[in-house]
Amino acid sequence: MVERAARVTAQEVVATGANWAFAPGVIVGRDERWGRTYESFGEQPELVGVLGAGAIRGFQSANLAGPTAILACAKHFLGDGGTIGGKDQGNTVCDEPTLRRLFLPPYVEAVHAGVGSIMVSYSSWNGLKMHGQRGLLTDVLKGELGFRGFLISDWAAIDQLPGDYPAQIETAINAGLDMIMIPNGPGKKNNYEQFATQLLAQVRAATCPRRGSMTPSCASCA
């Protein structure tokens, strides 16, 4: 049923001219005080994994190049439904075995379902912002799980990383982010032109990696 609903949604999204949905939320909601529990399929990682995979298949269909297929985006990696006190963009405190047991299984299912993109969470794990967690983003998600799509930041989320703006960009890109959502225009803090100029300088200085033969595989969204 979830797959069929997502298939209808994909057809409606394509009709508007868009080809990407920031869904499904494969969030394991562990605290009812969290104001975004409505985005979660439930508190059991197995249930969330099965239903999330169904939504991904519905969005992307059997052929992502098909005329009514849209790119799915599993979110938000990782542990956003388990923050202390249910605080939004808060801190999930647990050891790694617990993190893997409660929050990682839906992403295993998402990767198996062929999800093309994954959004990283605003939240932290043991005090470190997820957008700076190279061990989870690169080593676990891209390495261990074999995710071959691309990682996108949440809305202006790199602004929450420690340091000045160049340091925030360097941390996020080196952690494994491929696309950065920059919602601010010219004249605003950390606008996309400033981001692009700064990132290019860091790639040339080799403080951020150049992925591929021509350009870095990270981009800004205005």
ROKELUM-46122 format. One record per atom (N, C-alpha, C): residue in three letters; x, y, z; atom name. Coordinates in steps of 0.001 Angstrom, whole numbers, plus 500000, padded with zeros to 6 digits. Each point is the difference from the previous one (the first is absolute). Example, Ala and Ser with C-alpha at 12.3 -4.5 7.8 and 13.67 -1.06 7.14 Angstrom:
2
["Ala" [513190 494310 507800] "N"]
["Ala" [499110 501190 500000] "CA"]
["Ala" [500900 501200 500000] "C"]
["Ser" [499650 501050 499280] "N"]
["Ser" [500820 501190 500060] "CA"]
["Ser" [499230 501090 500730] "C"]
//
This chain:
222
["Met" [500821 498801 500000] "N"]
["Met" [499179 501199 500000] "CA"]
["Met" [500862 501259 500000] "C"]
["Val" [501074 500001 500805] "N"]
["Val" [500910 501149 500027] "CA"]
["Val" [500646 500193 498630] "C"]
["Glu" [500426 498910 499382] "N"]
["Glu" [500615 500096 498674] "CA"]
["Glu" [499018 500578 498984] "C"]
["Arg" [498751 499561 500046] "N"]
["Arg" [498989 500507 499062] "CA"]
["Arg" [499735 501478 500233] "C"]
["Ala" [499933 500409 501260] "N"]
["Ala" [499779 501415 500312] "CA"]
["Ala" [501163 500855 499498] "C"]
["Ala" [501221 499519 500179] "N"]
["Ala" [501175 500729 499520] "CA"]
["Ala" [500037 500065 498480] "C"]
["Arg" [499500 498960 499345] "N"]
["Arg" [499949 499997 498533] "CA"]
["Arg" [499060 501091 499507] "C"]
["Val" [498844 500150 500653] "N"]
["Val" [499065 501064 499644] "CA"]
["Val" [500627 501368 500270] "C"]
["Thr" [500676 500124 501145] "N"]
["Thr" [500668 501256 500336] "CA"]
["Thr" [501045 500362 498949] "C"]
["Ala" [500766 499011 499554] "N"]
["Ala" [501020 500254 498980] "CA"]
["Ala" [499371 500538 498719] "C"]
["Gln" [498896 499428 499600] "N"]
["Gln" [499319 500467 498790] "CA"]
["Gln" [499520 501435 500160] "C"]
["Glu" [499519 500337 501188] "N"]
["Glu" [499541 501367 500246] "CA"]
["Glu" [501166 500980 500050] "C"]
["Val" [501126 499572 500575] "N"]
["Val" [501188 500862 500060] "CA"]
["Val" [500526 500267 498595] "C"]
["Val" [500086 498959 499179] "N"]
["Val" [500468 500171 498622] "CA"]
["Val" [499110 500985 499242] "C"]
["Ala" [498714 499955 500284] "N"]
["Ala" [499068 500897 499311] "CA"]
["Ala" [500271 501461 500313] "C"]
["Thr" [500641 500290 501126] "N"]
["Thr" [500339 501384 500348] "CA"]
["Thr" [501315 500446 499369] "C"]
["Gly" [500758 499047 499442] "N"]
["Gly" [501284 500321 499397] "CA"]
["Gly" [501188 499658 500867] "C"]
["Ala" [499767 499490 501197] "N"]
["Ala" [501094 499614 500894] "CA"]
["Ala" [500338 498524 499796] "C"]
["Asn" [501212 499613 500405] "N"]
["Asn" [500401 498598 499838] "CA"]
["Asn" [500731 499451 501228] "C"]
["Trp" [499764 500629 501148] "N"]
["Trp" [500683 499591 501223] "CA"]
["Trp" [499082 500273 501175] "C"]
["Ala" [499911 499069 500929] "N"]
["Ala" [499197 500194 501209] "CA"]
["Ala" [500880 499798 501226] "C"]
["Phe" [499882 500885 500976] "N"]
["Phe" [500726 499827 501260] "CA"]
["Phe" [499214 499041 500891] "C"]
["Ala" [499910 498786 499569] "N"]
["Ala" [499257 498944 500689] "CA"]
["Ala" [500515 498668 499469] "C"]
["Pro" [499858 498936 500781] "N"]
["Pro" [499236 499880 501235] "CA"]
["Pro" [500848 500308 501235] "C"]
["Gly" [499312 500348 501076] "N"]
["Gly" [500661 500103 501292] "CA"]
["Gly" [500116 498613 500607] "C"]
["Val" [501212 499484 500050] "N"]
["Val" [500201 498674 500599] "CA"]
["Val" [500491 500198 501442] "C"]
["Ile" [499228 500778 500718] "N"]
["Ile" [500321 500431 501351] "CA"]
["Ile" [499394 499012 500991] "C"]
["Val" [500793 499549 500923] "N"]
["Val" [499499 499150 501076] "CA"]
["Val" [499669 500925 501173] "C"]
["Gly" [498716 500315 500146] "N"]
["Gly" [499570 500944 501017] "CA"]
["Gly" [499890 499342 501369] "C"]
["Arg" [500914 500303 500888] "N"]
["Arg" [500069 499310 501286] "CA"]
["Arg" [499425 500807 501164] "C"]
["Asp" [499609 501237 499770] "N"]
["Asp" [499520 500846 501086] "CA"]
["Asp" [498825 500824 499485] "C"]
["Glu" [498811 499763 500554] "N"]
["Glu" [498790 500674 499524] "CA"]
["Glu" [500031 501502 500220] "C"]
["Arg" [500920 500482 500839] "N"]
["Arg" [500114 501444 500217] "CA"]
["Arg" [500629 500708 498816] "C"]
["Trp" [500636 499249 499139] "N"]
["Trp" [500622 500590 498814] "CA"]
["Trp" [498912 500500 499055] "C"]
["Gly" [500070 501254 499613] "N"]
["Gly" [498936 500599 499207] "CA"]
["Gly" [499893 499502 498573] "C"]
["Arg" [500958 499174 499560] "N"]
["Arg" [499963 499528 498617] "CA"]
["Arg" [499744 498492 499917] "C"]
["Thr" [499373 499455 501020] "N"]
["Thr" [499707 498562 499950] "CA"]
["Thr" [499062 499667 498850] "C"]
["Tyr" [499222 500982 499535] "N"]
["Tyr" [499099 499753 498866] "CA"]
["Tyr" [500767 499623 498731] "C"]
["Glu" [501300 500299 499933] "N"]
["Glu" [500804 499649 498837] "CA"]
["Glu" [500492 498557 500055] "C"]
["Ser" [499786 499342 501122] "N"]
["Ser" [500533 498650 500189] "CA"]
["Ser" [498925 498957 499750] "C"]
["Phe" [500404 498849 499438] "N"]
["Phe" [499084 498879 499848] "CA"]
["Phe" [499759 499287 501334] "C"]
["Gly" [500844 500225 501001] "N"]
["Gly" [499811 499340 501280] "CA"]
["Gly" [501267 499942 500816] "C"]
["Glu" [499936 499302 501122] "N"]
["Glu" [501132 499926 500922] "CA"]
["Glu" [500826 498740 499831] "C"]
["Gln" [499563 499069 499168] "N"]
["Gln" [500720 498751 499786] "CA"]
["Gln" [500830 500089 498716] "C"]
["Pro" [501309 499836 500080] "N"]
["Pro" [500843 500158 498810] "CA"]
["Pro" [499635 499057 498875] "C"]
["Glu" [499520 498788 500322] "N"]
["Glu" [499640 499053 498943] "CA"]
["Glu" [498802 500508 499194] "C"]
["Leu" [499000 500536 500689] "N"]
["Leu" [498820 500541 499324] "CA"]
["Leu" [500371 501198 499141] "C"]
["Val" [500778 500905 500567] "N"]
["Val" [500422 501189 499255] "CA"]
["Val" [500774 499600 498745] "C"]
["Gly" [500860 498987 500131] "N"]
["Gly" [500787 499556 498858] "CA"]
["Gly" [499158 499449 498880] "C"]
["Val" [499029 499159 500336] "N"]
["Val" [499143 499382 498983] "CA"]
["Val" [499148 501051 499286] "C"]
["Leu" [499361 500877 500766] "N"]
["Leu" [499119 500998 499390] "CA"]
["Leu" [500802 501059 499244] "C"]
["Gly" [501154 500371 500534] "N"]
["Gly" [500840 500952 499282] "CA"]
["Gly" [500472 499459 498670] "C"]
["Ala" [500392 498733 499977] "N"]
["Ala" [500435 499377 498741] "CA"]
["Ala" [498850 499964 499001] "C"]
["Gly" [498788 499746 500489] "N"]
["Gly" [498849 500014 499114] "CA"]
["Gly" [499780 501362 499372] "C"]
["Ala" [500145 501062 500807] "N"]
["Ala" [499843 501350 499464] "CA"]
["Ala" [501068 500311 498961] "C"]
["Ile" [501223 499570 500252] "N"]
["Ile" [501087 500244 499041] "CA"]
["Ile" [499696 499328 498664] "C"]
["Arg" [499556 498762 500041] "N"]
["Arg" [499641 499303 498759] "CA"]
["Arg" [498866 500717 499278] "C"]
["Gly" [499043 500528 500766] "N"]
["Gly" [498902 500723 499370] "CA"]
["Gly" [500441 501290 499349] "C"]
["Phe" [500849 500758 500671] "N"]
["Phe" [500487 501259 499433] "CA"]
["Phe" [500846 499759 498753] "C"]
["Gln" [500939 499084 500105] "N"]
["Gln" [500992 499830 498936] "CA"]
["Gln" [499550 499022 498930] "C"]
["Ser" [498998 499196 500283] "N"]
["Ser" [499468 498964 499115] "CA"]
["Ser" [501096 499020 499605] "C"]
["Ala" [499703 499126 499072] "N"]
["Ala" [500979 498993 499592] "CA"]
["Ala" [501114 500601 499161] "C"]
["Asn" [499769 501181 499427] "N"]
["Asn" [500971 500638 499122] "CA"]
["Asn" [500035 501486 500324] "C"]
["Leu" [501071 500436 500649] "N"]
["Leu" [500100 501393 500417] "CA"]
["Leu" [500005 500957 498805] "C"]
["Ala" [500340 499495 498828] "N"]
["Ala" [499981 500834 498803] "CA"]
["Ala" [498609 500084 499377] "C"]
["Gly" [499034 499299 500581] "N"]
["Gly" [498651 499993 499451] "CA"]
["Gly" [499319 501350 500111] "C"]
["Pro" [498977 500242 499202] "N"]
["Pro" [499367 501325 499936] "CA"]
["Pro" [499249 500407 501257] "C"]
["Thr" [499624 499049 500853] "N"]
["Thr" [499283 500357 501226] "CA"]
["Thr" [500781 499610 501249] "C"]
["Ala" [501290 499800 499863] "N"]
["Ala" [500849 499689 501152] "CA"]
["Ala" [500584 501292 500569] "C"]
["Ile" [500140 500053 501319] "N"]
["Ile" [500679 501116 500649] "CA"]
["Ile" [501040 499436 500963] "C"]
["Leu" [501023 500785 500260] "N"]
["Leu" [501046 499577 500922] "CA"]
["Leu" [499485 500055 501431] "C"]
["Ala" [500211 498928 500744] "N"]
["Ala" [499643 499976 501414] "CA"]
["Ala" [501165 500515 500841] "C"]
["Cys" [499690 500436 501202] "N"]
["Cys" [501026 500500 500927] "CA"]
["Cys" [499658 499499 501399] "C"]
["Ala" [500713 499000 500467] "N"]
["Ala" [499788 499492 501357] "CA"]
["Ala" [500595 500987 501000] "C"]
["Lys" [499264 500253 501088] "N"]
["Lys" [500472 500993 500958] "CA"]
["Lys" [499463 499680 501403] "C"]
["His" [500663 500533 501037] "N"]
["His" [501217 500806 500004] "CA"]
["His" [501078 499179 500702] "C"]
["Phe" [501089 499778 499362] "N"]
["Phe" [501071 499138 500484] "CA"]
["Phe" [500825 500740 501049] "C"]
["Leu" [500072 499573 501223] "N"]
["Leu" [499534 498766 500601] "CA"]
["Leu" [499608 500278 501442] "C"]
["Gly" [498913 499395 500481] "N"]
["Gly" [499632 500074 501404] "CA"]
["Gly" [499160 501190 500391] "C"]
["Asp" [499390 500703 499011] "N"]
["Asp" [499261 501215 500332] "CA"]
["Asp" [498757 499738 500836] "C"]
["Gly" [499481 498765 499982] "N"]
["Gly" [498824 499682 500799] "CA"]
["Gly" [500311 499546 501414] "C"]
["Gly" [501264 500073 500394] "N"]
["Gly" [500382 499509 501320] "CA"]
["Gly" [500702 501019 500865] "C"]
["Thr" [499771 501276 499737] "N"]
["Thr" [500693 501032 500760] "CA"]
["Thr" [499502 500071 501445] "C"]
["Ile" [500835 500495 500883] "N"]
["Ile" [499654 500122 501417] "CA"]
["Ile" [498790 500917 500164] "C"]
["Gly" [498978 499476 500673] "N"]
["Gly" [498796 500780 500255] "CA"]
["Gly" [499162 500279 498777] "C"]
["Gly" [500321 499361 498865] "N"]
["Gly" [499263 500253 498770] "CA"]
["Gly" [500270 501355 499390] "C"]
["Lys" [501127 500600 500340] "N"]
["Lys" [500320 501337 499497] "CA"]
["Lys" [500324 499963 498518] "C"]
["Asp" [499355 500875 499233] "N"]
["Asp" [500282 500076 498570] "CA"]
["Asp" [501412 500537 499784] "C"]
["Gln" [500727 499397 499071] "N"]
["Gln" [501393 500356 499706] "CA"]
["Gln" [500874 499819 501236] "C"]
["Gly" [499602 499065 500857] "N"]
["Gly" [500689 499806 501255] "CA"]
["Gly" [501117 498982 499939] "C"]
["Asn" [500276 499372 501135] "N"]
["Asn" [501147 499125 500153] "CA"]
["Asn" [499536 498591 500356] "C"]
["Thr" [500378 499033 499180] "N"]
["Thr" [499723 498600 500291] "CA"]
["Thr" [501214 499430 500737] "C"]
["Val" [499780 499527 501207] "N"]
["Val" [501091 499506 500840] "CA"]
["Val" [499847 498496 500184] "C"]
["Cys" [500940 499252 499446] "N"]
["Cys" [500002 498540 500136] "CA"]
["Cys" [501333 499493 499463] "C"]
["Asp" [500296 498723 500273] "N"]
["Asp" [501208 499425 499433] "CA"]
["Asp" [499732 499575 498554] "C"]
["Glu" [501056 499646 499287] "N"]
["Glu" [499850 499662 498586] "CA"]
["Glu" [499145 498762 499768] "C"]
["Pro" [500132 498921 500804] "N"]
["Pro" [499116 498848 499791] "CA"]
["Pro" [498516 500362 500097] "C"]
["Thr" [499654 500899 500924] "N"]
["Thr" [498604 500422 500127] "CA"]
["Thr" [499575 500834 498806] "C"]
["Leu" [500858 500902 499564] "N"]
["Leu" [499699 500811 498811] "CA"]
["Leu" [499744 499111 498789] "C"]
["Arg" [500840 498995 499842] "N"]
["Arg" [499842 499087 498861] "CA"]
["Arg" [498726 499172 500129] "C"]
["Arg" [499685 499565 501189] "N"]
["Arg" [498842 499129 500200] "CA"]
["Arg" [498683 500744 499807] "C"]
["Leu" [499935 501244 500485] "N"]
["Leu" [498733 500735 499978] "CA"]
["Leu" [499787 500833 498748] "C"]
["Phe" [501051 500591 499465] "N"]
["Phe" [499807 501022 498968] "CA"]
["Phe" [500588 499661 498634] "C"]
["Leu" [500939 499068 499938] "N"]
["Leu" [500635 499700 498715] "CA"]
["Leu" [499207 499054 499105] "C"]
["Pro" [499243 499020 500526] "N"]
["Pro" [499322 499034 499129] "CA"]
["Pro" [499152 500598 498878] "C"]
["Pro" [499240 501091 500219] "N"]
["Pro" [499239 500547 498872] "CA"]
["Pro" [500871 500477 498839] "C"]
["Tyr" [501232 500419 500298] "N"]
["Tyr" [500898 500444 498928] "CA"]
["Tyr" [500599 498810 499260] "C"]
["Val" [500177 498889 500694] "N"]
["Val" [500402 498770 499318] "CA"]
["Val" [498937 499627 498973] "C"]
["Glu" [498732 500054 500406] "N"]
["Glu" [498903 499682 499090] "CA"]
["Glu" [499905 501026 498875] "C"]
["Ala" [500230 501267 500318] "N"]
["Ala" [499939 501050 498977] "CA"]
["Ala" [501061 499792 498929] "C"]
["Val" [501209 499667 500424] "N"]
["Val" [501079 499744 499036] "CA"]
["Val" [499667 498784 499153] "C"]
["His" [499483 498961 500625] "N"]
["His" [499611 498799 499242] "CA"]
["His" [498897 500318 498993] "C"]
["Ala" [499134 500970 500332] "N"]
["Ala" [498921 500383 499092] "CA"]
["Ala" [500484 500933 498893] "C"]
["Gly" [501276 500395 500052] "N"]
["Gly" [500581 500820 498939] "CA"]
["Gly" [499793 501486 500153] "C"]
["Val" [499797 500478 501228] "N"]
["Val" [499770 501429 500177] "CA"]
["Val" [501134 500811 499393] "C"]
["Gly" [499633 501087 499305] "N"]
["Gly" [501004 500778 499284] "CA"]
["Gly" [500616 501128 500801] "C"]
["Ser" [499339 500428 501067] "N"]
["Ser" [500549 501089 500812] "CA"]
["Ser" [499592 499804 501454] "C"]
["Ile" [500819 500521 500888] "N"]
["Ile" [499736 499950 501433] "CA"]
["Ile" [500310 501372 500585] "C"]
["Met" [499094 500504 500852] "N"]
["Met" [500214 501289 500659] "CA"]
["Met" [500558 499769 501403] "C"]
["Val" [500979 500795 500356] "N"]
["Val" [500655 499893 501301] "CA"]
["Val" [499221 500821 501033] "C"]
["Ser" [499997 499529 501238] "N"]
["Ser" [499197 500603 501061] "CA"]
["Ser" [500664 501221 500625] "C"]
["Tyr" [499165 500963 500421] "N"]
["Tyr" [500468 501115 500816] "CA"]
["Tyr" [500559 499525 501339] "C"]
["Ser" [499504 498876 500477] "N"]
["Ser" [500280 499577 501371] "CA"]
["Ser" [501449 499557 500189] "C"]
["Ser" [500333 499748 501249] "N"]
["Ser" [501347 499572 500371] "CA"]
["Ser" [499955 498573 500541] "C"]
["Trp" [501138 499352 499981] "N"]
["Trp" [500179 498721 500692] "CA"]
["Trp" [501128 500178 500996] "C"]
["Asn" [499685 499838 501275] "N"]
["Asn" [500971 500187 501082] "CA"]
["Asn" [500730 501332 499894] "C"]
["Gly" [499232 501044 499672] "N"]
["Gly" [500529 501356 500017] "CA"]
["Gly" [500638 500485 498719] "C"]
["Leu" [500152 499137 498998] "N"]
["Leu" [500618 500408 498739] "CA"]
["Leu" [498937 500042 498906] "C"]
["Lys" [499874 501151 499339] "N"]
["Lys" [499011 500171 498948] "CA"]
["Lys" [500170 498933 498917] "C"]
["Met" [498868 499458 499541] "N"]
["Met" [500050 498928 499017] "CA"]
["Met" [500664 500445 498702] "C"]
["His" [499900 501277 499663] "N"]
["His" [500629 500495 498763] "CA"]
["His" [501525 499970 500071] "C"]
["Gly" [500554 499724 501166] "N"]
["Gly" [501447 499869 500133] "CA"]
["Gly" [500447 498588 500331] "C"]
["Gln" [499096 499041 499947] "N"]
["Gln" [500283 498624 500420] "CA"]
["Gln" [500527 499161 498826] "C"]
["Arg" [501269 500152 499681] "N"]
["Arg" [500584 499250 498883] "CA"]
["Arg" [499902 498486 500214] "C"]
["Gly" [500162 499559 501232] "N"]
["Gly" [499944 498564 500263] "CA"]
["Gly" [498677 499385 499606] "C"]
["Leu" [498907 500745 500177] "N"]
["Leu" [498678 499494 499639] "CA"]
["Leu" [499654 500285 498542] "C"]
["Leu" [500298 501201 499534] "N"]
["Leu" [499611 500387 498645] "CA"]
["Leu" [500816 499288 498930] "C"]
["Thr" [501299 499954 500187] "N"]
["Thr" [500876 499409 498988] "CA"]
["Thr" [500315 498538 500298] "C"]
["Asp" [500481 499731 501203] "N"]
["Asp" [500455 498642 500310] "CA"]
["Asp" [498840 499006 500078] "C"]
["Val" [498919 500372 500689] "N"]
["Val" [498879 499072 500165] "CA"]
["Val" [499067 500046 498796] "C"]
["Leu" [499463 501170 499692] "N"]
["Leu" [498968 500087 498965] "CA"]
["Leu" [500552 499704 498605] "C"]
["Lys" [501066 500695 499620] "N"]
["Lys" [500536 499807 498649] "CA"]
["Lys" [500896 498765 499908] "C"]
["Gly" [500731 499702 501083] "N"]
["Gly" [500910 498867 499970] "CA"]
["Gly" [499326 498698 500366] "C"]
["Glu" [499598 499881 501257] "N"]
["Glu" [499433 498753 500502] "CA"]
["Glu" [498681 499632 499322] "C"]
["Leu" [499086 500964 499856] "N"]
["Leu" [498696 499702 499405] "CA"]
["Leu" [500017 500058 498473] "C"]
["Gly" [501030 500586 499434] "N"]
["Gly" [500117 500043 498547] "CA"]
["Gly" [499065 500979 499321] "C"]
["Phe" [499629 501087 500689] "N"]
["Phe" [499127 501006 499409] "CA"]
["Phe" [500710 500690 498844] "C"]
["Arg" [499366 500015 498828] "N"]
["Arg" [500617 500562 498805] "CA"]
["Arg" [499272 501228 499475] "C"]
["Gly" [499038 500493 500764] "N"]
["Gly" [499341 501239 499617] "CA"]
["Gly" [500782 501192 500528] "C"]
["Phe" [499309 501109 500296] "N"]
["Phe" [500704 501168 500523] "CA"]
["Phe" [499347 500481 501287] "C"]
["Leu" [500831 500603 500839] "N"]
["Leu" [499562 500530 501285] "CA"]
["Leu" [499756 501498 499876] "C"]
["Ile" [498823 500433 500438] "N"]
["Ile" [499687 501426 499994] "CA"]
["Ile" [499842 500477 501439] "C"]
["Ser" [500420 501222 500255] "N"]
["Ser" [499826 500579 501329] "CA"]
["Ser" [498543 500393 500199] "C"]
["Asp" [499628 500251 501237] "N"]
["Asp" [498708 500615 500268] "CA"]
["Asp" [500136 501514 499783] "C"]
["Trp" [498881 500692 500141] "N"]
["Trp" [499884 501433 499698] "CA"]
["Trp" [500981 500824 500851] "C"]
["Ala" [501032 500545 499367] "N"]
["Ala" [501001 500844 500682] "CA"]
["Ala" [500644 499289 501182] "C"]
["Ala" [500036 498669 499968] "N"]
["Ala" [500437 499240 501177] "CA"]
["Ala" [501486 500133 500282] "C"]
["Ile" [500816 500251 498976] "N"]
["Ile" [501433 500102 500282] "CA"]
["Ile" [500315 501236 500823] "C"]
["Asp" [499055 500968 500039] "N"]
["Asp" [500209 501197 500818] "CA"]
["Asp" [500067 499663 501486] "C"]
["Gln" [499514 498821 500385] "N"]
["Gln" [500001 499598 501400] "CA"]
["Gln" [501292 499301 500419] "C"]
["Leu" [500896 499749 499057] "N"]
["Leu" [501273 499367 500331] "CA"]
["Leu" [500926 501008 500684] "C"]
["Pro" [500960 499533 500782] "N"]
["Pro" [500919 500923 500676] "CA"]
["Pro" [500880 500751 499003] "C"]
["Gly" [500480 501157 500420] "N"]
["Gly" [500971 500757 499212] "CA"]
["Gly" [499367 501029 499089] "C"]
["Asp" [500865 500673 499222] "N"]
["Asp" [499509 500983 499044] "CA"]
["Asp" [499476 499284 498755] "C"]
["Tyr" [499519 500785 499018] "N"]
["Tyr" [499352 499381 498838] "CA"]
["Tyr" [500951 499115 499189] "C"]
["Pro" [501238 500421 499718] "N"]
["Pro" [500916 499093 499306] "CA"]
["Pro" [500214 498686 500747] "C"]
["Ala" [500109 500072 501320] "N"]
["Ala" [500186 498784 500796] "CA"]
["Ala" [498770 499115 499940] "C"]
["Gln" [498813 500606 499997] "N"]
["Gln" [498768 499226 499919] "CA"]
["Gln" [499894 499266 498660] "C"]
["Ile" [500354 500687 498925] "N"]
["Ile" [499986 499361 498677] "CA"]
["Ile" [500985 498842 499961] "C"]
["Glu" [501200 500237 500464] "N"]
["Glu" [501030 498961 499977] "CA"]
["Glu" [499576 498788 500820] "C"]
["Thr" [499435 500225 501166] "N"]
["Thr" [499562 498892 500843] "CA"]
["Thr" [498924 499178 499318] "C"]
["Ala" [499006 500662 499427] "N"]
["Ala" [498881 499295 499377] "CA"]
["Ala" [500432 499200 498775] "C"]
["Ile" [500791 500613 499134] "N"]
["Ile" [500424 499311 498781] "CA"]
["Ile" [500917 498833 500337] "C"]
["Asn" [500922 500206 500913] "N"]
["Asn" [500911 498917 500380] "CA"]
["Asn" [499303 498892 500774] "C"]
["Ala" [498851 500307 500612] "N"]
["Ala" [499226 498970 500682] "CA"]
["Ala" [499281 499092 499013] "C"]
["Gly" [499760 500500 498770] "N"]
["Gly" [499360 499164 498988] "CA"]
["Gly" [498811 500618 499308] "C"]
["Leu" [499652 501262 500340] "N"]
["Leu" [498882 500672 499320] "CA"]
["Leu" [500341 500217 498531] "C"]
["Asp" [499013 499779 499135] "N"]
["Asp" [500186 500181 498562] "CA"]
["Asp" [499283 501227 499472] "C"]
["Met" [498914 500380 500634] "N"]
["Met" [499230 501172 499584] "CA"]
["Met" [499602 500769 501252] "C"]
["Ile" [500158 501320 499937] "N"]
["Ile" [499703 500836 501151] "CA"]
["Ile" [498809 500898 499684] "C"]
["Met" [499000 499992 500877] "N"]
["Met" [498823 500827 499798] "CA"]
["Met" [500269 501389 500566] "C"]
["Ile" [500143 500963 499105] "N"]
["Ile" [500282 501376 500376] "CA"]
["Ile" [498761 500826 499670] "C"]
["Pro" [499141 500279 500974] "N"]
["Pro" [498731 500663 499697] "CA"]
["Pro" [500080 501510 499916] "C"]
["Asn" [501144 500576 500360] "N"]
["Asn" [500084 501450 500101] "CA"]
["Asn" [500569 500620 498732] "C"]
["Gly" [499373 501054 499536] "N"]
["Gly" [500427 500676 498785] "CA"]
["Gly" [501025 501085 500273] "C"]
["Pro" [500353 500791 498965] "N"]
["Pro" [500988 501062 500156] "CA"]
["Pro" [499605 500968 501112] "C"]
["Gly" [501014 500416 500761] "N"]
["Gly" [499767 500930 501088] "CA"]
["Gly" [499606 499349 501302] "C"]
["Lys" [499749 498699 499971] "N"]
["Lys" [499632 499270 501206] "CA"]
["Lys" [501215 499235 500508] "C"]
["Lys" [499939 499571 501259] "N"]
["Lys" [501097 499243 500574] "CA"]
["Lys" [500235 498713 499201] "C"]
["Asn" [501263 499734 499703] "N"]
["Asn" [500401 498747 499358] "CA"]
["Asn" [499205 499729 498723] "C"]
["Asn" [499892 500980 499110] "N"]
["Asn" [499221 499805 498783] "CA"]
["Asn" [500719 499068 499039] "C"]
["Tyr" [499271 499528 499006] "N"]
["Tyr" [500529 498971 499119] "CA"]
["Tyr" [501207 500459 499188] "C"]
["Glu" [500086 501290 499685] "N"]
["Glu" [501167 500489 499265] "CA"]
["Glu" [501249 499926 500874] "C"]
["Gln" [499856 500381 501243] "N"]
["Gln" [501119 499914 500946] "CA"]
["Gln" [500414 498539 500185] "C"]
["Phe" [499007 499121 500110] "N"]
["Phe" [500297 498579 500157] "CA"]
["Phe" [500792 499473 498804] "C"]
["Ala" [499524 500286 498790] "N"]
["Ala" [500650 499484 498801] "CA"]
["Ala" [501430 500510 499877] "C"]
["Thr" [500205 501289 500275] "N"]
["Thr" [501338 500581 499921] "CA"]
["Thr" [500932 499363 501028] "C"]
["Gln" [499501 499852 501224] "N"]
["Gln" [500817 499441 501063] "CA"]
["Gln" [500330 498532 499739] "C"]
["Leu" [499010 499228 499544] "N"]
["Leu" [500247 498583 499742] "CA"]
["Leu" [501011 499820 498873] "C"]
["Leu" [499878 500778 498934] "N"]
["Leu" [500947 499898 498900] "CA"]
["Leu" [501422 500296 500472] "C"]
["Ala" [500133 501006 500857] "N"]
["Ala" [501319 500324 500533] "CA"]
["Ala" [500549 498852 500836] "C"]
["Gln" [499155 499342 500747] "N"]
["Gln" [500452 498901 500845] "CA"]
["Gln" [500345 498764 499178] "C"]
["Val" [499272 499772 498923] "N"]
["Val" [500353 498887 499115] "CA"]
["Val" [501365 500264 499363] "C"]
["Arg" [500220 501220 499541] "N"]
["Arg" [501289 500348 499389] "CA"]
["Arg" [501140 499912 501011] "C"]
["Ala" [499699 500295 501261] "N"]
["Ala" [501021 499928 501051] "CA"]
["Ala" [500144 498589 500560] "C"]
["Ala" [499160 499078 499520] "N"]
["Ala" [500029 498579 500402] "CA"]
["Ala" [499605 499799 501459] "C"]
["Thr" [499270 500974 500582] "N"]
["Thr" [499465 499781 501341] "CA"]
["Thr" [498647 499295 499953] "C"]
["Cys" [499343 500059 498839] "N"]
["Cys" [498803 499211 499722] "CA"]
["Cys" [500307 499096 498812] "C"]
["Pro" [499485 498771 499999] "N"]
["Pro" [500362 499062 498939] "CA"]
["Pro" [499334 500328 498679] "C"]
["Arg" [500732 499751 498922] "N"]
["Arg" [499422 500064 498662] "CA"]
["Arg" [499559 498581 499643] "C"]
["Arg" [498699 499824 499809] "N"]
["Arg" [499459 498684 499686] "CA"]
["Arg" [499630 499960 498535] "C"]
["Gly" [500604 499091 499258] "N"]
["Gly" [499757 499944 498571] "CA"]
["Gly" [501070 500756 499248] "C"]
["Ser" [499971 499922 498670] "N"]
["Ser" [501079 500534 499188] "CA"]
["Ser" [499854 501477 499694] "C"]
["Met" [498766 500542 500120] "N"]
["Met" [499788 501367 499571] "CA"]
["Met" [499643 500945 501133] "C"]
["Thr" [499005 499646 500793] "N"]
["Thr" [499501 500910 501016] "CA"]
["Thr" [499738 499242 501294] "C"]
["Pro" [499989 500716 501124] "N"]
["Pro" [499596 499349 501248] "CA"]
["Pro" [498531 499633 499921] "C"]
["Ser" [499640 498881 500653] "N"]
["Ser" [498612 499527 499905] "CA"]
["Ser" [499134 500607 501080] "C"]
["Cys" [500238 501263 500301] "N"]
["Cys" [499146 500712 500928] "CA"]
["Cys" [499493 501252 499311] "C"]
["Ala" [498827 500425 500354] "N"]
["Ala" [499393 501137 499311] "CA"]
["Ala" [499168 500802 500982] "C"]
["Ser" [499623 501186 499605] "N"]
["Ser" [499141 500807 500850] "CA"]
["Ser" [498626 500094 499380] "C"]
["Cys" [499000 500156 500840] "N"]
["Cys" [498626 500175 499536] "CA"]
["Cys" [499533 501387 500400] "C"]
["Ala" [499607 500798 499064] "N"]
["Ala" [499507 501340 500299] "CA"]
["Ala" [498535 499932 500366] "C"]
//
